Amino acid sequence: MNRSIAASLVAASVIAGVGAGFAARQLDGGSASAADPGTTVTSSPAPTATSPEPSATEDPDLAAARADRTGPSWSPADPVDAEGRPITVGDVVPGAIEPIRVGTPVDEAIATGLIERDDSGLVCEGTRYRWTGDLGDGFDVQVRQDGTIATLGLFKDGAETAKGISVGNSYGGLRRAYGGALSEPEEAGYSQTGAFVREDTRWIGFLFDEAPDRLTDSSRITMVEVTDGNQPDLMRDGC
């Protein structure tokens, strides 16, 4: 899920593999046989481990955005398909938390394995939907009466934008990441603030708990919402 965590796991696996291969070469070498009288025995140089190829350097702006993020880290387990293969969530982009896009039929989202019907009876009346597995604790989905997805929300840092922004990033970090593409902050109800990135009709909205006149560079994102058509209202009120 989290790119920085995944990168660490891959690097650890590569290093462990190199060490194991070196040990195997040592064991397979065998001991030297006894030499004939008068023969000088010359020992072969000991095998040396070769260093793995260096990995590509992480984009410094992306690394800075991730380092700016605070709060409890959340790494939900990837849901799996019918054959047990992980289904992963991609980037948060205007109008989508990839591969789920706002405006598409919810049945298509269900087919990805990331969305399911919520028949728990713990939500409002009618047909409801949720993200599968652990994802339901930090993501949400709202579906229109015509069966198309209306909005997708993120309340924990289980996904990030292509610039490394997620729940827990600061307003200052958000401004540095998006520059002039980020809207001016505006009132989002309940004395909160929204800031937005737009591409054509598609949006990403970022919510802060402070009112606009109290917003500072250290204020933290508490919710991310993506829509297509209407600007995100960054609210979840009842049904």
N, C-alpha and C positions, 0 to 999 in steps of 0.2 A: 504493500500500500504506500507507505511513506518512502519517497525516493531515496532520502538519505539513509534510512534503515536498510532498504534493499541493497544499496551500493555497498554498505558495510558488510552485509552478509556475503555478497559475491566476492569482495576482496578477501574476507576471511577464508572462504572456501578455496580460493586460488592459492593462498599461502600454505594452507594445510595440505593441499595436493602436492605442492612442490616438496614439502618436508617429507611426506609419505613416500614419494618417488625416490628421494635421495636415500631413505632408509632401506628401501627395497634393493636399490643397487648395491648398497653396502653388504646386505645379507646374501645376495646372489653371487657375490664375487668369489666366495670360497676361500680356503686357506692355501698358502703356497706349498708346493710339493717339495720333498727333501732334495737337495742338490747333490750331484755326483762329487766324489772327493776331488779336490783341486779345482773345482769350478766356482767361479765367483758369482754369487747371487746378487742380482740387481733388482731392487724393489721398484715396482711401478708407482708412479705418482698417485696419491690418493684422489679418488674422484671428488670433484667439487660440485656443489649445488649451483644451478644457474638461476639467476633472478628472473621472475616473471616480467613480461613486457609491462612497462608502466601504463596505467590506465589514463584515459583522456582526462585532462584537468577540468574540474567542474567550473562552469561559467561563474565568474566572480560575482556578478549581479544576482544570480540565482542563489549562490551560497550565502550572500549577504541577506537576502530576503528570508531564507530559512533560519539563519542565525538570529534574525530580529524577532522571530516568533517566540512567544512565551506562553505559559500555562501548561496544564497537564497534557502530555503527549497521548494521543489515542491511535492505536494501530489495530483496527478491526481485522479479524480473519477474513480472507477472501472467501466468498461463497464458491461452491464448486458445482460443476454441471453434472449431468446424469452419470458420466463416466469418471467422476472424481477429479476432473481437471479444474484448477483455479480459474475463476472469472474475475478479472481485475477491473477496477475503476480507473478511468483516464483523467485528463485535465478538466478543471473547471474553465469553461470558455463562455463567451456571450451566448446565451440561449441553450446551454447544455452542461451537464456533468457527464462527460463522455463515458460510454457511448449513448447515454440516454439524452434525447433531445426534446425540448419543449415543443409542443404542437404535433407530435407524432402520436398515433394511436397507442393507448396503454397496452394493448395486446402485443404490439411489437416490442415494447419494453419488457413485458413478461417473458417473451421468447428469448431475451438475452440471458435470463436467469438472475437478473439483478433486482427485478421488481416482482412482487407477488400480491395476490389479494389478501386483505386483512380481514379474516373472519373471526377475529378474537372476541368481537362484541364489546371491546373496551373503548371504541371510538364512536363517533356520531352515527346515526342511522344511515342506511343506504350502503352502496357498494364502496368500500374503501380499499386503498392500496398502500403498501409500504415497501421499503427496500428490504431485501432478504438478509437473514442472519444478523450478525453484529452491526451491519450497516444501518439497520433501522433505528439504532440508538443515536446516530449522529446525522443522518440524512432524512429528508422527507420528500414526499411527492403529493401534489394535489392534481386531481383529474376533473375535467369539465363533464357536464352531463352528456355531451356528445361522445365521450370516451377518449378524448385527446388530453394529453398532459398540459396542464395550465402553468405549473411552476415547479421548480425543484429547489430545495433548501439544504443548507449545510450548517450544522451547529457545533461541530467538532472538527479537528484538523485531519479528517480522514481523506481529504483530497485537497489539491492546491491548483492555482492557476499556472499557466505556462511560465509566469514570472516568479513563481514560488510563494504566492500570497494565499493565505488561508485564515481561518479563525485563529485568533491569537497574535496576528501581525499588528504592528502599530500603524497609526495614521501616517506618521512620518515615513515608515517603510513602504506603505501603499503609495504615497506621493512620489517617492523616489523610483518605485518600480514602474509607474504608469505615466508620470510627467503630465504633459498637456492633454493626454487622452482621458484623464480622470476629471470628472465634473467637480464643480464647487460643492462643498457640503451643504446639505439642506435639511430642514426639519423632516423627521420621519415618524412623528407621533410619539406620545408618551415621553416628551422631552428627550428624544433620541435623535441621532443624526444618520443620514444616508449619504453615501458617495457612490458614483456610478461610472461604469465603463460601457460604451455603446458601440456596436458595429451594425450598421444598417438598422434593422428592426430588433436586433438581439441585444440583450443586456446582461451585465453582472452588477448586482447591488451589494454594497458592503455596509453593514450596520454597526454603529457605535452607540454605547449606552449614554454618552454625554449629549447634552443639548448643543446645537451649533456654536453658541457663544461660550461654551465651556470646552469645546473640542481642542485638544493639543496634539502635538506630534507623538506623545506617549500614550494617547488613547488607543484602546485595543478593539479589533474587530470581534464582534460577538456572533455575527450571523452573515452568511453569504447566500444570496438568492439569484437564480437565473430565470429570465423570462424571454418571451418573443412577442413583440407587439407592444404591450404595455410596460412602462417602467416598473421595476419591482417595488412593491409597497413595503417590503421588509417587515411584515406583520403576520402573526399567526393568532388570530382571535377566534376561539371556539371552532365552529364548523364552517 
